[in-house]
């Protein structure tokens, strides 16, 4: 049986995948093992942004200023289509008020359009607060993926899909 390597994605495919999803996983360098957690993200002006609650292990790991890996994927339920992007870089807290405000508003808009109010617990809010709880006036921690040193995008092999389903 021949080994099938996943084909690399073109830059446009990578950008399309990133723009089309809204949940990612960030892998931090933990003390004894990697620390991997899911995040809602927004893609704005060519950058990935995340909202961090002000509690938990991720805050301590953020302070270390070490490289992280962000993984975003798109998978069909039957695995006919699979693609993922892994980006290595550092996380930087966004302090500039205009940039921060635009990102918070975009994240809240995307939440209203695509997510349940139950998802607000991920942001540290009660669902009764609604997505307006994510507002630039609140003391939210907005983080940006910065200094990207590596970007890998791989996808399911289309020729394999065609052959397998032609039977």
MDTraj code that builds the backbone (N, CA, C; nanometers):
import mdtraj as md
import numpy as np

residues = "UNK UNK UNK UNK UNK UNK UNK UNK UNK UNK UNK UNK UNK UNK UNK UNK UNK UNK UNK UNK UNK UNK UNK UNK UNK UNK UNK UNK UNK UNK UNK UNK UNK UNK UNK UNK UNK UNK UNK UNK UNK UNK UNK UNK UNK UNK UNK UNK UNK UNK UNK UNK UNK UNK UNK UNK UNK UNK UNK UNK UNK UNK UNK UNK UNK UNK UNK UNK UNK UNK UNK UNK UNK UNK UNK UNK UNK UNK UNK UNK UNK UNK UNK UNK UNK UNK UNK UNK UNK UNK UNK UNK UNK UNK UNK UNK UNK UNK UNK UNK UNK UNK UNK UNK UNK UNK UNK UNK UNK UNK UNK UNK UNK UNK UNK UNK UNK UNK UNK UNK UNK UNK UNK UNK UNK UNK UNK UNK UNK UNK UNK UNK UNK UNK UNK UNK UNK UNK UNK UNK UNK UNK UNK UNK UNK UNK UNK UNK UNK UNK UNK UNK UNK UNK UNK UNK UNK UNK UNK UNK UNK UNK UNK UNK UNK UNK UNK".split()
xyz = np.array([
    [0.0829, -0.1179, 0.0000],
    [0.0000, 0.0000, 0.0000],
    [0.0875, 0.1244, 0.0000],
    [0.0646, 0.2112, -0.0938],
    [0.1447, 0.3329, -0.1077],
    [0.1024, 0.4365, -0.0047],
    [0.1998, 0.5061, 0.0455],
    [0.1752, 0.6147, 0.1393],
    [0.1183, 0.7336, 0.0627],
    [0.0077, 0.7887, 0.1106],
    [-0.0534, 0.9054, 0.0469],
    [-0.0202, 1.0269, 0.1321],
    [0.0494, 1.1234, 0.0728],
    [0.0805, 1.2469, 0.1434],
    [-0.0274, 1.3494, 0.1129],
    [-0.0658, 1.4216, 0.2136],
    [-0.1648, 1.5261, 0.1926],
    [-0.1034, 1.6381, 0.1088],
    [-0.1752, 1.6839, 0.0071],
    [-0.1226, 1.7940, -0.0748],
    [-0.1235, 1.9263, 0.0013],
    [-0.0283, 2.0105, -0.0335],
    [-0.0216, 2.1432, 0.0267],
    [-0.1295, 2.2316, -0.0339],
    [-0.1778, 2.3233, 0.0458],
    [-0.2772, 2.4194, 0.0003],
    [-0.2071, 2.5423, -0.0570],
    [-0.2658, 2.6008, -0.1598],
    [-0.2168, 2.7269, -0.2145],
    [-0.2526, 2.8396, -0.1168],
    [-0.1838, 2.9530, -0.1286],
    [-0.2079, 3.0656, -0.0378],
    [-0.3545, 3.1091, -0.0384],
    [-0.4176, 3.1102, -0.1553],
    [-0.5589, 3.1494, -0.1632],
    [-0.6482, 3.0489, -0.0909],
    [-0.6139, 2.9211, -0.0978],
    [-0.6912, 2.8180, -0.0261],
    [-0.6765, 2.8355, 0.1245],
    [-0.5550, 2.8675, 0.1688],
    [-0.5299, 2.8912, 0.3115],
    [-0.6142, 3.0091, 0.3599],
    [-0.6108, 3.1188, 0.2857],
    [-0.6881, 3.2376, 0.3238],
    [-0.8378, 3.2073, 0.3267],
    [-0.8863, 3.1312, 0.2293],
    [-1.0289, 3.0969, 0.2242],
    [-1.0692, 3.0125, 0.3456],
    [-0.9858, 2.9158, 0.3812],
    [-1.0163, 2.8324, 0.4979],
    [-1.0209, 2.9178, 0.6244],
    [-0.9212, 3.0042, 0.6430],
    [-0.9160, 3.0890, 0.7627],
    [-1.0389, 3.1792, 0.7692],
    [-1.0759, 3.2399, 0.6576],
    [-1.1920, 3.3304, 0.6552],
    [-1.3232, 3.2556, 0.6752],
    [-1.3283, 3.1290, 0.6355],
    [-1.4523, 3.0529, 0.6406],
    [-1.4839, 2.9870, 0.7729],
    [-1.3882, 2.9814, 0.8633],
    [-1.4093, 2.9178, 0.9934],
    [-1.4112, 3.0240, 1.1021],
    [-1.4421, 2.9839, 1.2237],
    [-1.4384, 3.0801, 1.3337],
    [-1.3938, 3.0202, 1.4672],
    [-1.3624, 2.8910, 1.4657],
    [-1.3100, 2.8255, 1.5855],
    [-1.1733, 2.7683, 1.5505],
    [-1.0789, 2.7885, 1.6397],
    [-0.9438, 2.7357, 1.6196],
    [-0.8975, 2.6719, 1.7501],
    [-0.7815, 2.6151, 1.7456],
    [-0.7168, 2.5645, 1.8656],
    [-0.5802, 2.6302, 1.8744],
    [-0.5444, 2.6706, 1.9954],
    [-0.4114, 2.7271, 2.0180],
    [-0.3355, 2.6324, 2.1093],
    [-0.2168, 2.5935, 2.0647],
    [-0.1284, 2.5080, 2.1447],
    [-0.0189, 2.5952, 2.2055],
    [-0.0168, 2.5974, 2.3385],
    [0.0851, 2.6691, 2.4137],
    [0.1903, 2.5689, 2.4606],
    [0.3094, 2.6170, 2.4862],
    [0.4130, 2.5335, 2.5456],
    [0.3882, 2.5312, 2.6961],
    [0.3348, 2.4185, 2.7447],
    [0.3054, 2.4058, 2.8872],
    [0.4277, 2.3631, 2.9652],
    [0.4094, 2.3428, 3.0946],
    [0.5212, 2.3016, 3.1795],
    [0.5634, 2.1577, 3.1538],
    [0.4671, 2.0658, 3.1503],
    [0.4979, 1.9243, 3.1317],
    [0.4542, 1.8710, 2.9965],
    [0.3592, 1.9395, 2.9348],
    [0.3084, 1.8963, 2.8048],
    [0.2472, 2.0160, 2.7346],
    [0.2202, 2.0050, 2.6048],
    [0.1507, 2.1160, 2.5374],
    [0.0149, 2.1390, 2.6024],
    [-0.0306, 2.2624, 2.6003],
    [-0.1610, 2.3005, 2.6531],
    [-0.2428, 2.3495, 2.5341],
    [-0.3464, 2.2755, 2.4987],
    [-0.4245, 2.3006, 2.3780],
    [-0.5667, 2.3393, 2.4154],
    [-0.6126, 2.4547, 2.3670],
    [-0.7489, 2.4984, 2.3980],
    [-0.8137, 2.5638, 2.2762],
    [-0.9477, 2.5490, 2.2652],
    [-1.0204, 2.6098, 2.1525],
    [-1.0512, 2.7573, 2.1790],
    [-1.0578, 2.8334, 2.0711],
    [-1.0904, 2.9756, 2.0778],
    [-1.1788, 3.0146, 1.9604],
    [-1.2673, 3.1092, 1.9838],
    [-1.3312, 3.1799, 1.8734],
    [-1.2261, 3.2780, 1.8237],
    [-1.2189, 3.2943, 1.6941],
    [-1.1266, 3.3934, 1.6408],
    [-1.1988, 3.4763, 1.5365],
    [-1.1391, 3.5878, 1.5040],
    [-1.1855, 3.6660, 1.3911],
    [-1.0644, 3.7001, 1.3068],
    [-1.0859, 3.7067, 1.1782],
    [-0.9803, 3.7400, 1.0829],
    [-1.0078, 3.8817, 1.0360],
    [-0.9165, 3.9732, 1.0652],
    [-0.9385, 4.1141, 1.0375],
    [-0.8091, 4.1774, 0.9887],
    [-0.8159, 4.2440, 0.8751],
    [-0.6984, 4.3104, 0.8161],
    [-0.5769, 4.2180, 0.8065],
    [-0.6016, 4.0927, 0.7686],
    [-0.4925, 3.9985, 0.7480],
    [-0.4340, 3.9375, 0.8734],
    [-0.5009, 3.9557, 0.9872],
    [-0.4499, 3.9021, 1.1142],
    [-0.5579, 3.8220, 1.1860],
    [-0.5144, 3.7264, 1.2655],
    [-0.6048, 3.6503, 1.3516],
    [-0.6071, 3.7150, 1.4895],
    [-0.7296, 3.7312, 1.5417],
    [-0.7488, 3.7903, 1.6734],
    [-0.8327, 3.6965, 1.7593],
    [-0.8070, 3.6999, 1.8899],
    [-0.8752, 3.6145, 1.9857],
    [-0.9152, 3.6974, 2.1075],
    [-1.0201, 3.6525, 2.1776],
    [-1.0560, 3.7129, 2.3054],
    [-1.0142, 3.6162, 2.4150],
    [-0.9374, 3.6639, 2.5101],
    [-0.8967, 3.5836, 2.6249],
    [-0.9740, 3.6309, 2.7470],
    [-1.0278, 3.5368, 2.8240],
    [-1.0811, 3.5735, 2.9547],
    [-0.9612, 3.6033, 3.0440],
    [-0.9829, 3.6749, 3.1518],
    [-0.8704, 3.7170, 3.2359],
    [-0.8364, 3.6157, 3.3448],
    [-0.8720, 3.4903, 3.3244],
    [-0.8410, 3.3861, 3.4218],
    [-0.7951, 3.2606, 3.3466],
    [-0.7378, 3.1681, 3.4199],
    [-0.6971, 3.0410, 3.3629],
    [-0.5493, 3.0345, 3.3275],
    [-0.5064, 2.9146, 3.2945],
    [-0.3669, 2.8869, 3.2648],
    [-0.3163, 2.9648, 3.1434],
    [-0.4060, 2.9908, 3.0456],
    [-0.3646, 3.0583, 2.9233],
    [-0.3048, 3.1966, 2.9510],
    [-0.3531, 3.2646, 3.0545],
    [-0.3004, 3.3976, 3.0872],
    [-0.1552, 3.3867, 3.1330],
    [-0.1260, 3.2884, 3.2165],
    [0.0131, 3.2676, 3.2599],
    [0.1019, 3.2309, 3.1412],
    [0.0503, 3.1470, 3.0518],
    [0.1281, 3.1075, 2.9346],
    [0.1462, 3.2244, 2.8382],
    [0.0468, 3.3102, 2.8268],
    [0.0572, 3.4298, 2.7428],
    [0.1698, 3.5205, 2.7918],
    [0.1835, 3.5337, 2.9222],
    [0.2865, 3.6201, 2.9809],
    [0.4278, 3.5712, 2.9493],
    [0.4425, 3.4435, 2.9193],
    [0.5750, 3.3883, 2.8891],
    [0.6286, 3.4349, 2.7541],
    [0.5399, 3.4815, 2.6675],
    [0.5789, 3.5328, 2.5357],
    [0.6565, 3.4285, 2.4547],
    [0.6067, 3.3050, 2.4564],
    [0.6691, 3.1965, 2.3801],
    [0.5859, 3.1675, 2.2560],
    [0.6478, 3.1062, 2.1560],
    [0.5727, 3.0714, 2.0344],
    [0.4543, 2.9791, 2.0647],
    [0.3488, 2.9970, 1.9860],
    [0.2298, 2.9126, 1.9938],
    [0.2022, 2.8589, 1.8536],
    [0.1169, 2.7583, 1.8483],
    [0.0707, 2.7066, 1.7202],
    [-0.0812, 2.7194, 1.7187],
    [-0.1339, 2.7834, 1.6141],
    [-0.2784, 2.7993, 1.5961],
    [-0.3195, 2.7058, 1.4837],
    [-0.4208, 2.6222, 1.5105],
    [-0.4683, 2.5259, 1.4108],
    [-0.6141, 2.5548, 1.3806],
    [-0.6448, 2.5619, 1.2501],
    [-0.7809, 2.5845, 1.2019],
    [-0.8098, 2.4746, 1.1011],
    [-0.9278, 2.4146, 1.1105],
    [-0.9589, 2.3030, 1.0206],
    [-1.0986, 2.3146, 0.9630],
    [-1.1171, 2.2437, 0.8535],
    [-1.2482, 2.2299, 0.7907],
    [-1.2634, 2.0826, 0.7557],
    [-1.3681, 2.0222, 0.8096],
    [-1.3887, 1.8786, 0.7907],
    [-1.5353, 1.8540, 0.7593],
    [-1.5624, 1.7736, 0.6578],
    [-1.6995, 1.7308, 0.6340],
    [-1.7262, 1.6107, 0.7232],
    [-1.8521, 1.5892, 0.7639],
    [-1.8831, 1.4789, 0.8557],
    [-1.8367, 1.3412, 0.8068],
    [-1.8370, 1.3194, 0.6767],
    [-1.7957, 1.1893, 0.6239],
    [-1.6461, 1.1842, 0.5914],
    [-1.5736, 1.2920, 0.6254],
    [-1.4294, 1.3030, 0.6004],
    [-1.3941, 1.3027, 0.4514],
    [-1.4923, 1.3257, 0.3657],
    [-1.4642, 1.3345, 0.2223],
    [-1.3725, 1.4530, 0.1942],
    [-1.3943, 1.5589, 0.2704],
    [-1.3099, 1.6775, 0.2561],
    [-1.2493, 1.7099, 0.3915],
    [-1.1195, 1.7303, 0.3910],
    [-1.0479, 1.7639, 0.5129],
    [-0.9370, 1.8615, 0.4765],
    [-0.9254, 1.9674, 0.5507],
    [-0.8168, 2.0630, 0.5291],
    [-0.7835, 2.1281, 0.6629],
    [-0.6566, 2.1613, 0.6799],
    [-0.6179, 2.2333, 0.8013],
    [-0.5023, 2.3271, 0.7727],
    [-0.4957, 2.4295, 0.8552],
    [-0.3872, 2.5267, 0.8509],
    [-0.3279, 2.5325, 0.9907],
    [-0.1965, 2.5300, 0.9989],
    [-0.1260, 2.5459, 1.1262],
    [-0.0313, 2.6649, 1.1112],
    [-0.0453, 2.7605, 1.2010],
    [0.0362, 2.8821, 1.1983],
    [0.1162, 2.8912, 1.3272],
    [0.2451, 2.9131, 1.3168],
    [0.3302, 2.9296, 1.4339],
    [0.3680, 3.0772, 1.4440],
    [0.3519, 3.1320, 1.5623],
    [0.3853, 3.2721, 1.5845],
    [0.3803, 3.3040, 1.7323],
    [0.3745, 3.4307, 1.7634],
    [0.3638, 3.4734, 1.9027],
    [0.2313, 3.5473, 1.9210],
    [0.1874, 3.5560, 2.0446],
    [0.0634, 3.6266, 2.0757],
    [0.0966, 3.7608, 2.1393],
    [0.0260, 3.8623, 2.0931],
    [0.0503, 3.9983, 2.1412],
    [-0.0831, 4.0582, 2.1846],
    [-0.0889, 4.1120, 2.3055],
    [-0.2098, 4.1783, 2.3532],
    [-0.2253, 4.3093, 2.2751],
    [-0.3458, 4.3299, 2.2226],
    [-0.3746, 4.4506, 2.1440],
    [-0.4080, 4.5640, 2.2405],
    [-0.3278, 4.6691, 2.2371],
    [-0.3472, 4.7827, 2.3271],
    [-0.4051, 4.9040, 2.2541],
    [-0.3876, 4.9120, 2.1244],
    [-0.4334, 5.0269, 2.0460],
    [-0.5864, 5.0285, 2.0442],
    [-0.6501, 5.1349, 2.0971],
    [-0.7955, 5.1367, 2.1148],
    [-0.8779, 5.1184, 1.9870],
    [-0.8396, 5.1807, 1.8760],
    [-0.9194, 5.1686, 1.7525],
    [-0.9146, 5.0265, 1.6986],
    [-0.7956, 4.9691, 1.6923],
    [-0.7807, 4.8313, 1.6437],
    [-0.8601, 4.7366, 1.7336],
    [-0.8446, 4.7524, 1.8632],
    [-0.9127, 4.6678, 1.9611],
    [-1.0642, 4.6795, 1.9459],
    [-1.1147, 4.8002, 1.9342],
    [-1.2580, 4.8229, 1.9208],
    [-1.3162, 4.7584, 1.7956],
    [-1.2476, 4.7732, 1.6834],
    [-1.2947, 4.7139, 1.5578],
    [-1.2994, 4.5618, 1.5679],
    [-1.1991, 4.5042, 1.6303],
    [-1.1922, 4.3585, 1.6445],
    [-1.3047, 4.3076, 1.7350],
    [-1.3274, 4.3745, 1.8473],
    [-1.4329, 4.3329, 1.9407],
    [-1.5690, 4.3387, 1.8715],
    [-1.5946, 4.4471, 1.7995],
    [-1.7234, 4.4599, 1.7285],
    [-1.7399, 4.3501, 1.6232],
    [-1.6333, 4.3211, 1.5492],
    [-1.6405, 4.2169, 1.4462],
    [-1.6643, 4.0798, 1.5093],
    [-1.5975, 4.0525, 1.6197],
    [-1.6148, 3.9245, 1.6879],
    [-1.7581, 3.9084, 1.7387],
    [-1.8146, 4.0156, 1.7944],
    [-1.9535, 4.0113, 1.8429],
    [-2.0513, 3.9938, 1.7265],
    [-2.0286, 4.0642, 1.6160],
    [-2.1153, 4.0507, 1.4975],
    [-2.1138, 3.9073, 1.4452],
    [-1.9964, 3.8489, 1.4374],
    [-1.9856, 3.7106, 1.3896],
    [-2.0527, 3.6146, 1.4871],
    [-2.0419, 3.6418, 1.6163],
    [-2.1080, 3.5585, 1.7159],
    [-2.2586, 3.5615, 1.7005],
    [-2.3152, 3.6808, 1.6809],
    [-2.4600, 3.6950, 1.6617],
    [-2.5051, 3.6167, 1.5393],
    [-2.4288, 3.6257, 1.4298],
    [-2.4682, 3.5625, 1.3036],
    [-2.4515, 3.4107, 1.3036],
    [-2.3480, 3.3608, 1.3716],
    [-2.3103, 3.2204, 1.3520],
    [-2.3129, 3.1321, 1.4759],
    [-2.3224, 3.1903, 1.5950],
    [-2.3090, 3.1099, 1.7165],
    [-2.4305, 3.1236, 1.8077],
    [-2.4499, 3.0248, 1.8895],
    [-2.5546, 3.0270, 1.9917],
    [-2.5131, 3.1202, 2.1052],
    [-2.6112, 3.1735, 2.1756],
    [-2.5812, 3.2526, 2.2954],
    [-2.5123, 3.1672, 2.4019],
    [-2.5298, 3.0358, 2.3961],
    [-2.4616, 2.9471, 2.4911],
    [-2.3104, 2.9598, 2.4806],
    [-2.2624, 2.9978, 2.3639],
    [-2.1182, 3.0092, 2.3416],
    [-2.0572, 3.1251, 2.4217],
    [-2.1403, 3.2142, 2.4705],
    [-2.0896, 3.3280, 2.5479],
    [-2.0148, 3.2850, 2.6735],
    [-2.0448, 3.1670, 2.7252],
    [-1.9728, 3.1167, 2.8435],
    [-1.8234, 3.1049, 2.8153],
    [-1.7872, 3.0766, 2.6912],
    [-1.6456, 3.0684, 2.6524],
    [-1.5775, 3.2033, 2.6756],
    [-1.6541, 3.3102, 2.6608],
    [-1.6011, 3.4449, 2.6798],
    [-1.6160, 3.4936, 2.8240],
    [-1.6716, 3.4093, 2.9118],
    [-1.6892, 3.4481, 3.0515],
    [-1.8175, 3.5246, 3.0793],
    [-1.9146, 3.5175, 2.9868],
    [-2.0414, 3.5888, 3.0024],
    [-2.1567, 3.4902, 3.0154],
    [-2.2664, 3.5352, 3.0776],
    [-2.3897, 3.4572, 3.0813],
    [-2.4608, 3.4727, 2.9480],
    [-2.5309, 3.3699, 2.9066],
    [-2.6018, 3.3779, 2.7785],
    [-2.7067, 3.4880, 2.7806],
    [-2.7603, 3.5198, 2.8993],
    [-2.8604, 3.6255, 2.9110],
    [-2.8022, 3.7623, 2.8767],
    [-2.6687, 3.7752, 2.8873],
    [-2.6029, 3.9025, 2.8551],
    [-2.6096, 3.9320, 2.7051],
    [-2.6235, 3.8260, 2.6230],
    [-2.6264, 3.8442, 2.4776],
    [-2.4907, 3.8856, 2.4237],
    [-2.4801, 3.8860, 2.2930],
    [-2.3521, 3.9166, 2.2286],
    [-2.3106, 4.0621, 2.2442],
    [-2.4027, 4.1480, 2.2879],
    [-2.3642, 4.2875, 2.3128],
    [-2.2694, 4.2973, 2.4325],
    [-2.2579, 4.1890, 2.5100],
    [-2.1623, 4.1864, 2.6210],
    [-2.0189, 4.2018, 2.5696],
    [-1.9944, 4.1549, 2.4476],
    [-1.8640, 4.1766, 2.3855],
    [-1.8671, 4.3156, 2.3234],
    [-1.8207, 4.4131, 2.3974],
    [-1.8197, 4.5497, 2.3463],
    [-1.6856, 4.6136, 2.3798],
    [-1.6426, 4.7074, 2.2975],
    [-1.5123, 4.7715, 2.3204],
    [-1.5024, 4.8429, 2.4550],
    [-1.6160, 4.8778, 2.5131],
    [-1.6145, 4.9493, 2.6410],
    [-1.5782, 4.8578, 2.7580],
    [-1.5924, 4.7260, 2.7387],
    [-1.5619, 4.6301, 2.8461],
    [-1.4104, 4.6053, 2.8500],
    [-1.3590, 4.5697, 2.9664],
    [-1.2147, 4.5425, 2.9788],
    [-1.1793, 4.4028, 2.9269],
    [-1.1967, 4.3833, 2.7972],
    [-1.1685, 4.2538, 2.7351],
    [-1.0224, 4.2456, 2.6929],
    [-0.9674, 4.1265, 2.7021],
    [-0.8302, 4.1046, 2.6569],
    [-0.8374, 4.0539, 2.5131],
    [-0.7895, 4.1349, 2.4201],
    [-0.7859, 4.0978, 2.2787],
    [-0.6409, 4.0700, 2.2427],
    [-0.6210, 3.9553, 2.1809],
    [-0.4861, 3.9078, 2.1497],
    [-0.4762, 3.8840, 1.9999],
    [-0.3602, 3.9123, 1.9452],
    [-0.3355, 3.9016, 1.8012],
    [-0.2215, 3.8031, 1.7767],
    [-0.2370, 3.7187, 1.6754],
    [-0.1265, 3.6327, 1.6348],
    [-0.0273, 3.7192, 1.5584],
    [0.0952, 3.7226, 1.6049],
    [0.1964, 3.8139, 1.5529],
    [0.3216, 3.7345, 1.5145],
    [0.4040, 3.7945, 1.4345],
    [0.5339, 3.7367, 1.3978],
    [0.5199, 3.5906, 1.3560],
    [0.4371, 3.5658, 1.2568],
    [0.4153, 3.4290, 1.2081],
    [0.5432, 3.3787, 1.1413],
    [0.5965, 3.2699, 1.1942],
    [0.7217, 3.2149, 1.1418],
    [0.6982, 3.0959, 1.0492],
    [0.5786, 3.0357, 1.0583],
    [0.5507, 2.9195, 0.9737],
    [0.4004, 2.9104, 0.9499],
    [0.3646, 2.8750, 0.8276],
    [0.2248, 2.8527, 0.7919],
    [0.2188, 2.7274, 0.7056],
    [0.1483, 2.6272, 0.7551],
    [0.1341, 2.5008, 0.6829],
    [-0.0138, 2.4802, 0.6550],
    [-0.0479, 2.4531, 0.5313],
    [-0.1850, 2.4228, 0.4940],
    [-0.1886, 2.2938, 0.4142],
    [-0.2601, 2.1942, 0.4632],
    [-0.2709, 2.0652, 0.3948],
    [-0.4176, 2.0312, 0.3761],
    [-0.4461, 1.9524, 0.2730],
    [-0.5850, 1.9182, 0.2415],
    [-0.5952, 1.7736, 0.1971],
    [-0.7177, 1.7249, 0.1953],
    [-0.7404, 1.5877, 0.1496],
    [-0.7043, 1.5774, 0.0015],
    [-0.6499, 1.4639, -0.0377],
    [-0.6114, 1.4469, -0.1780],
    [-0.7347, 1.4260, -0.2664],
    [-0.7584, 1.5173, -0.3587],
    [-0.8791, 1.5107, -0.4418],
    [-0.8786, 1.3898, -0.5333],
    [-0.7616, 1.3490, -0.5815],
    [-0.7599, 1.2327, -0.6705],
    [-0.7995, 1.1052, -0.5967],
    [-0.7695, 1.0974, -0.4692],
    [-0.8103, 0.9822, -0.3895],
    [-0.9611, 0.9814, -0.3715],
    [-1.0168, 1.0990, -0.3461],
    [-1.1631, 1.1103, -0.3311],
    [-1.2341, 1.0620, -0.4575],
    [-1.1842, 1.1021, -0.5709],
    [-1.2492, 1.0671, -0.6978],
    [-1.2421, 0.9161, -0.7212],
    [-1.1235, 0.8587, -0.7039],
    [-1.1076, 0.7144, -0.7260],
    [-1.1931, 0.6322, -0.6323],
    [-1.1918, 0.6672, -0.5047],
    [-1.2646, 0.5897, -0.4044],
    [-1.4145, 0.5899, -0.4314],
    [-1.4680, 0.7031, -0.4701],
    [-1.6122, 0.7145, -0.4905],
    [-1.6553, 0.6756, -0.6306],
    [-1.5605, 0.6464, -0.7171],
    [-1.5958, 0.6036, -0.8537],
    [-1.6325, 0.4569, -0.8573],
    [-1.5998, 0.3822, -0.7537],
    [-1.6271, 0.2384, -0.7496],
    [-1.7749, 0.2076, -0.7444],
])
top = md.Topology()
chain = top.add_chain()
for i, resn in enumerate(residues, 1):
    res = top.add_residue(resn, chain, resSeq=i)
    for name in ("N", "CA", "C"):
        top.add_atom(name, md.element.get_by_symbol(name[0]), res)
traj = md.Trajectory(xyz[None], top)
